[in-house]
């Protein structure tokens, strides 16, 4: 059985469990994960429709030959001079669903005009999002995905430490990012993102790496990830260039304790919000609740951010195979920020951290 066939089987089982007659997937990460396809994306409608008896693609003729190299799924093609309506009607008919009474899960990342064209062709259909079908099974990683994520994480460890090791007075955040990028490239990986933050810039949760120069006795925060074997990594470590202050060491200890509390709370069957509450409770009791500005984590898989989200509003029960970040932080405006982030693979007995690095402050200079 091919990977696509196995994943279609898992999708159909989830559709039966959720009472979903049809899942509609656009040219998004859902399609890359399910069928290994990344067709050219523009205004021409492309979608995969999956029912219990059929799976086929609405496909522009001009892209059909190139996409055919990656799949044996049936195509319903259309040309620019005729438009997609006929081909879409034929595809819907091939799925065998009742177009006026079906339950349809629509890819939440699909272009709105694609989704509305489909829904206009299914009058009376009950509508939901594909996060309950494709998204749910994507969130339960298998061992092959674990292996790719682990390799990506360990490569990221080496690159981030190369960045810390390169710290020199006067260099810019961009210089450090270039060191990290070169470390990725040397091992055949690509930059997914890099955020290097010197001094007060670390208090900005989503700081954009820039021309700020490193001065002695400054905090350094590096949040970075590569894409390797098709999967991203994501990890944050906090450090200091020079002699760290007592305040920095205190804040780092508190954040590390918050990570530990979240790790202890993360178990299959536990609601995601309980993990957030565990980390947040440590920081709040230490007096820095208002300085923890974001959720505790996000899922990671073929996308850098995906289900499950580790937030106070999420009642989603965690399950074995979930992969997500634990990344509490304390941000002191005008001074520095400390965030410590690890990606974990949730096993039946608890979380396995993918990184091999300790969370101790990285002191250089």
Order of alpha helices (4+ residues) and beta strands (2+ residues): alpha-beta-alpha-beta-beta-alpha-beta-alpha-beta-alpha-beta-alpha-alpha-alpha-beta-beta-beta-beta-alpha-alpha-beta-beta-beta-beta-beta-beta-beta-beta
